[in-house]
Amino acid sequence: MWSSSVQTGTELSIAGVTAKNLAKEFGTPAFIVDEVDFYERATAWNKALKESFGTNAGTVYYAAKAFICTEVARWINDVGIGIDVCTGGELAVALAGGIDPAKIELHGNNKSMAEIEKAVISGVGTIVIDSLYEVERVAAAATKANKVQKVLLRLTPGIEAHTHESIATAHEDVKFGFSIASGAAWDAIAAVRGHSSLELRGFHAHIGSQIFGYESFELSAQRLIGLLARYRDEFKSELPELDLGGGYGIAYLPDDVAVVPADAMKALSVAVTTNCQTHGLKIPTISIEPGRAIVGPTMLTLYEVGTVKDVTLESGLHRRYISVDGGMSDNIRPSLYDAEYTTVLANRTSTAKNVSSRLVGKHCETGDIVIREIDLPDDIVPGDLLAVPATGAYGRSMASNYNHVPRPPVISVKDGKARVIVRRETEDDLRMLDI
């Protein structure tokens, strides 16, 4: 969870740079990303896919929505994996970072015509179609560009993933994809086959995010491969690709156990092989989308304590409120779907007793809570630094300017050196769009 962060002497050190020096040079709040750890995690997923599927290994797609910037796109290109993007903005950053368009996958349940045309013209390898309207739109864009566009159909296999409702995406009552059970998937197949400017390569399914265990992935593979077999029987040819999504869970709390790439891919390989053998199918090219599992654990948020306040509850219990200089503007997940985090004192060690505490932000909302319940040292005071780990996914990417607060920078650390890869917004930036 802490990547290469260690408690050395009296304070936290990330890749050889102390929290105190990071705060002094770059200010707080700030997102701190361990560059080496990012490379290692991306490489581990890529290696696991290749070792488990061999010549049938496709592409590991990094989730741009988790966090993307031009420098991170360069890292992705260096590792040699792909990226899935959901908007024209994410696509623009991926291309700016030098990612091979053939390794870019365009997602989204409501892609604009402009986004589709941009993807087709840019040479995006795969467009994942999410509705019958998109079949017509992608076909029109490909015809206009005089191209044949490779597409996958996003399917909903009817699986209730064991995760929060807001991030479960494969049950029937959801905005994404075509239902297998209702027959919508077969209607989409027929629609794509009606366009010479489209090449249907296979199917895609993403069952949700922050998922532990492999049963849901195995069931998804079973249902998609069953549809591949039906396609083979109907059209006397086999579709060559499956993207089985991902959304594998990471550790947010000390007792959490993260998904191990090698274990996840071995389980998936067994499920794919078994089901293909059952239906007499060749094993298709398998791609995955690990989601937050690459960038999530590589980053932490560094805050400075602003105020400390004791509150006595009606029950007679006492709670310590510790306010930091960020909050829901840089981490909306606790307010949005009760996400849980932990924190540590980062600028010094403490031998004081722990007290029941609540870590809160500076925004004008009672719900501006970073950590609802945690025991922290009794001697925390204004000026202390607190580090919240595992904020690499959806922290900066979902950040807002609520209360007109500038968004924090992203600082990359490696081998004892730190550099800005996304600068801190300024109050001037906030006014730039005003007319």
Secondary structure as a PSIPRED ss2 file (coil, helix, strand):
# PSIPRED VFORMAT (PSIPRED V4.0)

   1 M C   1.000  0.000  0.000
   2 W C   1.000  0.000  0.000
   3 S C   1.000  0.000  0.000
   4 S C   1.000  0.000  0.000
   5 S E   0.000  0.000  1.000
   6 V E   0.000  0.000  1.000
   7 Q E   0.000  0.000  1.000
   8 T E   0.000  0.000  1.000
   9 G C   1.000  0.000  0.000
  10 T C   1.000  0.000  0.000
  11 E E   0.000  0.000  1.000
  12 L E   0.000  0.000  1.000
  13 S E   0.000  0.000  1.000
  14 I E   0.000  0.000  1.000
  15 A C   1.000  0.000  0.000
  16 G C   1.000  0.000  0.000
  17 V E   0.000  0.000  1.000
  18 T E   0.000  0.000  1.000
  19 A H   0.000  1.000  0.000
  20 K H   0.000  1.000  0.000
  21 N H   0.000  1.000  0.000
  22 L H   0.000  1.000  0.000
  23 A H   0.000  1.000  0.000
  24 K H   0.000  1.000  0.000
  25 E H   0.000  1.000  0.000
  26 F H   0.000  1.000  0.000
  27 G C   1.000  0.000  0.000
  28 T C   1.000  0.000  0.000
  29 P C   1.000  0.000  0.000
  30 A E   0.000  0.000  1.000
  31 F E   0.000  0.000  1.000
  32 I E   0.000  0.000  1.000
  33 V E   0.000  0.000  1.000
  34 D E   0.000  0.000  1.000
  35 E H   0.000  1.000  0.000
  36 V H   0.000  1.000  0.000
  37 D H   0.000  1.000  0.000
  38 F H   0.000  1.000  0.000
  39 Y H   0.000  1.000  0.000
  40 E H   0.000  1.000  0.000
  41 R H   0.000  1.000  0.000
  42 A H   0.000  1.000  0.000
  43 T H   0.000  1.000  0.000
  44 A H   0.000  1.000  0.000
  45 W H   0.000  1.000  0.000
  46 N H   0.000  1.000  0.000
  47 K H   0.000  1.000  0.000
  48 A H   0.000  1.000  0.000
  49 L H   0.000  1.000  0.000
  50 K H   0.000  1.000  0.000
  51 E H   0.000  1.000  0.000
  52 S H   0.000  1.000  0.000
  53 F H   0.000  1.000  0.000
  54 G H   0.000  1.000  0.000
  55 T H   0.000  1.000  0.000
  56 N H   0.000  1.000  0.000
  57 A E   0.000  0.000  1.000
  58 G E   0.000  0.000  1.000
  59 T E   0.000  0.000  1.000
  60 V E   0.000  0.000  1.000
  61 Y E   0.000  0.000  1.000
  62 Y E   0.000  0.000  1.000
  63 A E   0.000  0.000  1.000
  64 A C   1.000  0.000  0.000
  65 K C   1.000  0.000  0.000
  66 A C   1.000  0.000  0.000
  67 F C   1.000  0.000  0.000
  68 I C   1.000  0.000  0.000
  69 C C   1.000  0.000  0.000
  70 T H   0.000  1.000  0.000
  71 E H   0.000  1.000  0.000
  72 V H   0.000  1.000  0.000
  73 A H   0.000  1.000  0.000
  74 R H   0.000  1.000  0.000
  75 W H   0.000  1.000  0.000
  76 I H   0.000  1.000  0.000
  77 N H   0.000  1.000  0.000
  78 D H   0.000  1.000  0.000
  79 V H   0.000  1.000  0.000
  80 G C   1.000  0.000  0.000
  81 I C   1.000  0.000  0.000
  82 G E   0.000  0.000  1.000
  83 I E   0.000  0.000  1.000
  84 D E   0.000  0.000  1.000
  85 V E   0.000  0.000  1.000
  86 C C   1.000  0.000  0.000
  87 T C   1.000  0.000  0.000
  88 G H   0.000  1.000  0.000
  89 G H   0.000  1.000  0.000
  90 E H   0.000  1.000  0.000
  91 L H   0.000  1.000  0.000
  92 A H   0.000  1.000  0.000
  93 V H   0.000  1.000  0.000
  94 A H   0.000  1.000  0.000
  95 L H   0.000  1.000  0.000
  96 A H   0.000  1.000  0.000
  97 G C   1.000  0.000  0.000
  98 G C   1.000  0.000  0.000
  99 I C   1.000  0.000  0.000
 100 D C   1.000  0.000  0.000
 101 P H   0.000  1.000  0.000
 102 A H   0.000  1.000  0.000
 103 K H   0.000  1.000  0.000
 104 I E   0.000  0.000  1.000
 105 E E   0.000  0.000  1.000
 106 L E   0.000  0.000  1.000
 107 H C   1.000  0.000  0.000
 108 G C   1.000  0.000  0.000
 109 N C   1.000  0.000  0.000
 110 N C   1.000  0.000  0.000
 111 K C   1.000  0.000  0.000
 112 S C   1.000  0.000  0.000
 113 M H   0.000  1.000  0.000
 114 A H   0.000  1.000  0.000
 115 E H   0.000  1.000  0.000
 116 I H   0.000  1.000  0.000
 117 E H   0.000  1.000  0.000
 118 K H   0.000  1.000  0.000
 119 A H   0.000  1.000  0.000
 120 V H   0.000  1.000  0.000
 121 I H   0.000  1.000  0.000
 122 S H   0.000  1.000  0.000
 123 G C   1.000  0.000  0.000
 124 V C   1.000  0.000  0.000
 125 G C   1.000  0.000  0.000
 126 T E   0.000  0.000  1.000
 127 I E   0.000  0.000  1.000
 128 V E   0.000  0.000  1.000
 129 I E   0.000  0.000  1.000
 130 D C   1.000  0.000  0.000
 131 S C   1.000  0.000  0.000
 132 L H   0.000  1.000  0.000
 133 Y H   0.000  1.000  0.000
 134 E H   0.000  1.000  0.000
 135 V H   0.000  1.000  0.000
 136 E H   0.000  1.000  0.000
 137 R H   0.000  1.000  0.000
 138 V H   0.000  1.000  0.000
 139 A H   0.000  1.000  0.000
 140 A H   0.000  1.000  0.000
 141 A H   0.000  1.000  0.000
 142 A H   0.000  1.000  0.000
 143 T H   0.000  1.000  0.000
 144 K H   0.000  1.000  0.000
 145 A C   1.000  0.000  0.000
 146 N C   1.000  0.000  0.000
 147 K C   1.000  0.000  0.000
 148 V C   1.000  0.000  0.000
 149 Q E   0.000  0.000  1.000
 150 K E   0.000  0.000  1.000
 151 V E   0.000  0.000  1.000
 152 L E   0.000  0.000  1.000
 153 L E   0.000  0.000  1.000
 154 R E   0.000  0.000  1.000
 155 L E   0.000  0.000  1.000
 156 T E   0.000  0.000  1.000
 157 P C   1.000  0.000  0.000
 158 G C   1.000  0.000  0.000
 159 I C   1.000  0.000  0.000
 160 E C   1.000  0.000  0.000
 161 A C   1.000  0.000  0.000
 162 H C   1.000  0.000  0.000
 163 T C   1.000  0.000  0.000
 164 H C   1.000  0.000  0.000
 165 E H   0.000  1.000  0.000
 166 S H   0.000  1.000  0.000
 167 I H   0.000  1.000  0.000
 168 A E   0.000  0.000  1.000
 169 T C   1.000  0.000  0.000
 170 A C   1.000  0.000  0.000
 171 H C   1.000  0.000  0.000
 172 E C   1.000  0.000  0.000
 173 D C   1.000  0.000  0.000
 174 V C   1.000  0.000  0.000
 175 K C   1.000  0.000  0.000
 176 F C   1.000  0.000  0.000
 177 G C   1.000  0.000  0.000
 178 F E   0.000  0.000  1.000
 179 S E   0.000  0.000  1.000
 180 I C   1.000  0.000  0.000
 181 A C   1.000  0.000  0.000
 182 S C   1.000  0.000  0.000
 183 G C   1.000  0.000  0.000
 184 A H   0.000  1.000  0.000
 185 A H   0.000  1.000  0.000
 186 W H   0.000  1.000  0.000
 187 D H   0.000  1.000  0.000
 188 A H   0.000  1.000  0.000
 189 I H   0.000  1.000  0.000
 190 A H   0.000  1.000  0.000
 191 A H   0.000  1.000  0.000
 192 V H   0.000  1.000  0.000
 193 R H   0.000  1.000  0.000
 194 G C   1.000  0.000  0.000
 195 H C   1.000  0.000  0.000
 196 S C   1.000  0.000  0.000
 197 S C   1.000  0.000  0.000
 198 L E   0.000  0.000  1.000
 199 E E   0.000  0.000  1.000
 200 L E   0.000  0.000  1.000
 201 R E   0.000  0.000  1.000
 202 G E   0.000  0.000  1.000
 203 F E   0.000  0.000  1.000
 204 H E   0.000  0.000  1.000
 205 A C   1.000  0.000  0.000
 206 H C   1.000  0.000  0.000
 207 I C   1.000  0.000  0.000
 208 G E   0.000  0.000  1.000
 209 S C   1.000  0.000  0.000
 210 Q C   1.000  0.000  0.000
 211 I E   0.000  0.000  1.000
 212 F C   1.000  0.000  0.000
 213 G C   1.000  0.000  0.000
 214 Y C   1.000  0.000  0.000
 215 E H   0.000  1.000  0.000
 216 S H   0.000  1.000  0.000
 217 F H   0.000  1.000  0.000
 218 E H   0.000  1.000  0.000
 219 L H   0.000  1.000  0.000
 220 S H   0.000  1.000  0.000
 221 A H   0.000  1.000  0.000
 222 Q H   0.000  1.000  0.000
 223 R H   0.000  1.000  0.000
 224 L H   0.000  1.000  0.000
 225 I H   0.000  1.000  0.000
 226 G H   0.000  1.000  0.000
 227 L H   0.000  1.000  0.000
 228 L H   0.000  1.000  0.000
 229 A H   0.000  1.000  0.000
 230 R H   0.000  1.000  0.000
 231 Y H   0.000  1.000  0.000
 232 R H   0.000  1.000  0.000
 233 D H   0.000  1.000  0.000
 234 E H   0.000  1.000  0.000
 235 F H   0.000  1.000  0.000
 236 K C   1.000  0.000  0.000
 237 S C   1.000  0.000  0.000
 238 E C   1.000  0.000  0.000
 239 L C   1.000  0.000  0.000
 240 P C   1.000  0.000  0.000
 241 E E   0.000  0.000  1.000
 242 L E   0.000  0.000  1.000
 243 D E   0.000  0.000  1.000
 244 L E   0.000  0.000  1.000
 245 G E   0.000  0.000  1.000
 246 G E   0.000  0.000  1.000
 247 G C   1.000  0.000  0.000
 248 Y E   0.000  0.000  1.000
 249 G C   1.000  0.000  0.000
 250 I C   1.000  0.000  0.000
 251 A C   1.000  0.000  0.000
 252 Y C   1.000  0.000  0.000
 253 L C   1.000  0.000  0.000
 254 P C   1.000  0.000  0.000
 255 D C   1.000  0.000  0.000
 256 D C   1.000  0.000  0.000
 257 V C   1.000  0.000  0.000
 258 A C   1.000  0.000  0.000
 259 V C   1.000  0.000  0.000
 260 V C   1.000  0.000  0.000
 261 P H   0.000  1.000  0.000
 262 A H   0.000  1.000  0.000
 263 D H   0.000  1.000  0.000
 264 A H   0.000  1.000  0.000
 265 M H   0.000  1.000  0.000
 266 K H   0.000  1.000  0.000
 267 A H   0.000  1.000  0.000
 268 L H   0.000  1.000  0.000
 269 S H   0.000  1.000  0.000
 270 V H   0.000  1.000  0.000
 271 A H   0.000  1.000  0.000
 272 V H   0.000  1.000  0.000
 273 T H   0.000  1.000  0.000
 274 T H   0.000  1.000  0.000
 275 N H   0.000  1.000  0.000
 276 C H   0.000  1.000  0.000
 277 Q H   0.000  1.000  0.000
 278 T H   0.000  1.000  0.000
 279 H H   0.000  1.000  0.000
 280 G C   1.000  0.000  0.000
 281 L C   1.000  0.000  0.000
 282 K C   1.000  0.000  0.000
 283 I C   1.000  0.000  0.000
 284 P C   1.000  0.000  0.000
 285 T E   0.000  0.000  1.000
 286 I E   0.000  0.000  1.000
 287 S E   0.000  0.000  1.000
 288 I E   0.000  0.000  1.000
 289 E E   0.000  0.000  1.000
 290 P E   0.000  0.000  1.000
 291 G E   0.000  0.000  1.000
 292 R C   1.000  0.000  0.000
 293 A C   1.000  0.000  0.000
 294 I C   1.000  0.000  0.000
 295 V C   1.000  0.000  0.000
 296 G H   0.000  1.000  0.000
 297 P H   0.000  1.000  0.000
 298 T H   0.000  1.000  0.000
 299 M E   0.000  0.000  1.000
 300 L E   0.000  0.000  1.000
 301 T E   0.000  0.000  1.000
 302 L E   0.000  0.000  1.000
 303 Y E   0.000  0.000  1.000
 304 E E   0.000  0.000  1.000
 305 V E   0.000  0.000  1.000
 306 G E   0.000  0.000  1.000
 307 T E   0.000  0.000  1.000
 308 V E   0.000  0.000  1.000
 309 K E   0.000  0.000  1.000
 310 D E   0.000  0.000  1.000
 311 V E   0.000  0.000  1.000
 312 T E   0.000  0.000  1.000
 313 L C   1.000  0.000  0.000
 314 E C   1.000  0.000  0.000
 315 S C   1.000  0.000  0.000
 316 G C   1.000  0.000  0.000
 317 L C   1.000  0.000  0.000
 318 H E   0.000  0.000  1.000
 319 R E   0.000  0.000  1.000
 320 R E   0.000  0.000  1.000
 321 Y E   0.000  0.000  1.000
 322 I E   0.000  0.000  1.000
 323 S E   0.000  0.000  1.000
 324 V E   0.000  0.000  1.000
 325 D C   1.000  0.000  0.000
 326 G C   1.000  0.000  0.000
 327 G C   1.000  0.000  0.000
 328 M C   1.000  0.000  0.000
 329 S C   1.000  0.000  0.000
 330 D C   1.000  0.000  0.000
 331 N C   1.000  0.000  0.000
 332 I C   1.000  0.000  0.000
 333 R H   0.000  1.000  0.000
 334 P H   0.000  1.000  0.000
 335 S H   0.000  1.000  0.000
 336 L H   0.000  1.000  0.000
 337 Y H   0.000  1.000  0.000
 338 D C   1.000  0.000  0.000
 339 A C   1.000  0.000  0.000
 340 E C   1.000  0.000  0.000
 341 Y C   1.000  0.000  0.000
 342 T C   1.000  0.000  0.000
 343 T C   1.000  0.000  0.000
 344 V E   0.000  0.000  1.000
 345 L E   0.000  0.000  1.000
 346 A C   1.000  0.000  0.000
 347 N C   1.000  0.000  0.000
 348 R C   1.000  0.000  0.000
 349 T C   1.000  0.000  0.000
 350 S C   1.000  0.000  0.000
 351 T C   1.000  0.000  0.000
 352 A C   1.000  0.000  0.000
 353 K C   1.000  0.000  0.000
 354 N E   0.000  0.000  1.000
 355 V E   0.000  0.000  1.000
 356 S E   0.000  0.000  1.000
 357 S E   0.000  0.000  1.000
 358 R E   0.000  0.000  1.000
 359 L E   0.000  0.000  1.000
 360 V E   0.000  0.000  1.000
 361 G C   1.000  0.000  0.000
 362 K C   1.000  0.000  0.000
 363 H C   1.000  0.000  0.000
 364 C C   1.000  0.000  0.000
 365 E C   1.000  0.000  0.000
 366 T C   1.000  0.000  0.000
 367 G C   1.000  0.000  0.000
 368 D C   1.000  0.000  0.000
 369 I E   0.000  0.000  1.000
 370 V E   0.000  0.000  1.000
 371 I E   0.000  0.000  1.000
 372 R E   0.000  0.000  1.000
 373 E E   0.000  0.000  1.000
 374 I E   0.000  0.000  1.000
 375 D E   0.000  0.000  1.000
 376 L E   0.000  0.000  1.000
 377 P E   0.000  0.000  1.000
 378 D C   1.000  0.000  0.000
 379 D C   1.000  0.000  0.000
 380 I C   1.000  0.000  0.000
 381 V C   1.000  0.000  0.000
 382 P C   1.000  0.000  0.000
 383 G C   1.000  0.000  0.000
 384 D C   1.000  0.000  0.000
 385 L E   0.000  0.000  1.000
 386 L E   0.000  0.000  1.000
 387 A E   0.000  0.000  1.000
 388 V E   0.000  0.000  1.000
 389 P E   0.000  0.000  1.000
 390 A C   1.000  0.000  0.000
 391 T C   1.000  0.000  0.000
 392 G C   1.000  0.000  0.000
 393 A C   1.000  0.000  0.000
 394 Y C   1.000  0.000  0.000
 395 G C   1.000  0.000  0.000
 396 R C   1.000  0.000  0.000
 397 S C   1.000  0.000  0.000
 398 M C   1.000  0.000  0.000
 399 A C   1.000  0.000  0.000
 400 S C   1.000  0.000  0.000
 401 N C   1.000  0.000  0.000
 402 Y H   0.000  1.000  0.000
 403 N H   0.000  1.000  0.000
 404 H H   0.000  1.000  0.000
 405 V C   1.000  0.000  0.000
 406 P C   1.000  0.000  0.000
 407 R C   1.000  0.000  0.000
 408 P C   1.000  0.000  0.000
 409 P C   1.000  0.000  0.000
 410 V E   0.000  0.000  1.000
 411 I E   0.000  0.000  1.000
 412 S E   0.000  0.000  1.000
 413 V E   0.000  0.000  1.000
 414 K E   0.000  0.000  1.000
 415 D C   1.000  0.000  0.000
 416 G C   1.000  0.000  0.000
 417 K E   0.000  0.000  1.000
 418 A E   0.000  0.000  1.000
 419 R E   0.000  0.000  1.000
 420 V E   0.000  0.000  1.000
 421 I E   0.000  0.000  1.000
 422 V E   0.000  0.000  1.000
 423 R C   1.000  0.000  0.000
 424 R C   1.000  0.000  0.000
 425 E C   1.000  0.000  0.000
 426 T C   1.000  0.000  0.000
 427 E H   0.000  1.000  0.000
 428 D H   0.000  1.000  0.000
 429 D H   0.000  1.000  0.000
 430 L H   0.000  1.000  0.000
 431 R H   0.000  1.000  0.000
 432 M C   1.000  0.000  0.000
 433 L C   1.000  0.000  0.000
 434 D C   1.000  0.000  0.000
 435 I C   1.000  0.000  0.000
